[in-house]
Amino acid sequence: MSVHVTAEVLMTKRIGAHQHLTLVAPGVGELVRPGSFLAASIGRPGEATAHLARRPLWIHKVQPMAGYGATVQVVVEPVGPGTRWLAGLAVGDRLDVTGPLGRPFALPREPVATLLVGEAHGVAALQLLAERLHERGCPVSLLLGAPDEARLLPDLELRRTARSVVVVTADGSVGQRGDVADLVGETLRRSEAQVVYAAAGLPALHAVARAAEEHGAWSQTAVAMPLPCATGLCQGCPLPVVAEDGVQRTVRGCVEGPVVRGDRVRWDDLRAQAAAVPGPVGSAGRAGTRP
Amino acid sequence: MSAVRVSGLSLRSPVLVAAGCGGRELHAWSPLDALGAVVTRTVTLDARPGARWPRVVESPAGLLHATGRPNPGLEGFLAGELPELVRLGARVVVSVAGVAALPGQSDGLVPLARRLGALPGVAALELDLATPEAAHQGLLSAEEPHAVALAVGAVVRELPPGVPLWAKLPGRPGVVAAARAAAEAGAGAVVVGGAVPAALPDGRPCGLSGPAIGGVTRRWVREVCDALPALDVVASGGVAGVDDVRALRALGAVAVQVGSVALHDPAAPGRIAAELAVRPSPSPDSRGGAA
């Protein structure tokens, strides 16, 4: 279930490299599940726009606010024309959104140990998940990474749910120096997690899926890629997988994803298709349409 | 009431969803049973995996797309998409394409027409001769009038009375001759327009759709309607709102397909159909600007 509504910006706040937007989007918050996302239309509602592709945004938090129902918080990294427009919205501005969308994280039935791996603004996809896992009695360990401090999401609320936290930045400005992909195997071994959840760039997701295989754990990977329509219509977000019947298929990242079992993804094919497009290496979010 | 007759079929509304822009997913935001018809994504006899990434890229006021027509093939379509669309109350027009075949080989159109024409859930077939990247994708394309007539005739011969064939022809010089050839070969209607030939950033052939091409569609719809006033013309390409539909109807189109606007705003097809039902004709102040 999802709705298409005109949302209003209730709050907007710059934290590091990200803009955190709180939206009044009637009907969306009540339907959100961990790992679902919101598709934003770029441009003022009802007016012609030059930007037709949707911009998918992880739903970071859902908070009931007096008089507004369940507000929805999203995190925007302003790096292209669409995300810059979103980051520049002021309190009271309106935008069209569709959501919540996509296949969410699957939650374990038993209170098993879990590891949550987040990179840059992908960490936003893990907040609701951590809360749900905590409620179910699943011990939560965290591995959080970013290129630098400015792109590391504030993790105070996440830490409240966690048994252990490892932070890593590429430039060493916070936590260990290095990246998520290098640390995931060791962190998984120490956490004794039976399920790994990840929202990160493709190299890190690939490393998560591999480490989970090696340790006999399940992995749930949230694959970020450009989603031109985000609603399953345009066939513009091919995600190469191996289906349950063992046959290689290409599914839609927006509807059959964004969360897929790590052992089902053909990572080499996915990384090859991302690498074939000019843009920062391994950054699925920069391929094709400029975000 | 805003019902129209197209190729002898009575449709609830002149607003249709164009091929490749609407499936069962759209029903959540634009109820399919309130639209004139849903043209399915293009089906070929055998399944096609589709083109490599990126398939859909934003362009000013448009979308560049080269999906390679991913589809599950006839059998997969009959098992999955078609019954779903019928269940949701959609009037279903099945878009079909042949594959480029050597002389003596089958392009797949005859078996497609034979099977689809016999199904009660299929209102009409739309033969796609308008894919700008057809040759690049190994799909049948027909540009010269005699080639259009051959392809149309081959399909029409397999269809029972009461199941019309629509020929989708690219908007470009020569479309009047192609439309005349299609009509003489038995097409019940022509769909004029579709995507404009373009190239992706990496140079691969693709189509350009969206508001950017609205004026192109108007040009060719007008030429065909003026030259062949007895022929049912369905307009397709660049329709952004109800004023575009009214303008195209004023030029002689009996029905109008909406496409990329549904990718940007999945509620748009339903909203346009509802607005048109209330006020079918152009208002005096919108006529000058839109037409």
Contacts between the chains, C-beta under 8 A, distances in Angstrom:
chain1	res1	chain2	res2	distance
A	1	B	28	7.6
A	2	B	28	6.4
A	3	B	29	7.9
A	4	B	29	4.7
A	4	B	265	7.1
A	4	B	266	5.7
A	4	B	267	4.5
A	41	B	264	6.0
A	41	B	265	6.2
A	48	B	61	7.4
A	48	B	211	6.4
A	48	B	240	6.6
A	49	B	61	7.6
A	49	B	264	7.5
A	50	B	60	4.8
A	50	B	61	4.9
A	51	B	58	6.2
A	52	B	58	6.0
A	52	B	61	7.2
A	52	B	62	6.6
A	52	B	63	5.3
A	52	B	210	5.3
A	52	B	211	7.9
A	52	B	260	6.1
A	52	B	263	6.7
A	52	B	264	4.6
A	53	B	56	7.3
A	53	B	57	7.9
A	53	B	58	4.1
A	53	B	63	6.7
A	53	B	263	7.8
A	53	B	264	7.7
A	54	B	263	7.7
A	54	B	264	7.1
A	96	B	265	6.4
A	98	B	29	7.2
A	98	B	266	6.2
A	226	B	54	7.1
A	228	B	56	4.0
A	228	B	57	7.8
A	228	B	58	7.3
A	228	B	63	6.5
A	228	B	263	6.3
A	229	B	56	7.8
A	229	B	262	7.7
A	229	B	263	3.7
A	229	B	264	7.5
A	229	B	266	7.6
A	231	B	25	5.6
A	231	B	26	7.4
A	231	B	29	7.5
A	231	B	263	7.6
A	231	B	266	5.1
A	232	B	23	6.7
A	232	B	25	3.8
A	233	B	20	7.9
A	233	B	21	5.7
A	233	B	22	6.1
A	233	B	23	6.1
A	233	B	25	6.0
A	233	B	26	6.2
A	233	B	262	6.3
A	233	B	263	5.8
A	233	B	266	7.3
A	234	B	20	7.3
A	234	B	21	7.0
A	234	B	55	7.9
A	234	B	56	5.3
A	234	B	63	7.8
A	234	B	65	7.3
A	234	B	67	7.5
A	234	B	263	5.0
A	235	B	20	7.1
A	235	B	41	7.2
A	235	B	50	6.3
A	235	B	55	6.4
A	235	B	56	7.6
A	235	B	67	4.6
A	235	B	70	5.4
A	236	B	54	7.3
A	236	B	55	4.8
A	236	B	56	3.1
A	236	B	65	7.0
A	236	B	67	7.0
A	238	B	50	6.2
A	238	B	52	7.8
A	238	B	53	5.9
A	238	B	55	6.6
A	238	B	70	7.5
A	250	B	49	5.5
A	250	B	50	6.3
A	250	B	70	6.7
A	255	B	25	6.6
A	273	B	52	6.0
A	273	B	53	4.1
A	274	B	53	7.2
A	276	B	52	7.0
A	276	B	53	6.9
A	276	B	202	8.0
A	277	B	53	6.7
A	277	B	54	5.8
A	277	B	202	7.6
A	278	B	201	7.6
A	287	B	53	6.9
A	287	B	54	5.9
A	288	B	53	7.2
A	288	B	54	3.3
A	288	B	56	7.1
A	288	B	57	4.6
A	288	B	58	7.8
A	288	B	201	8.0
A	289	B	54	7.6
A	289	B	56	7.6
A	289	B	57	5.3
A	289	B	58	4.0
A	290	B	58	7.3
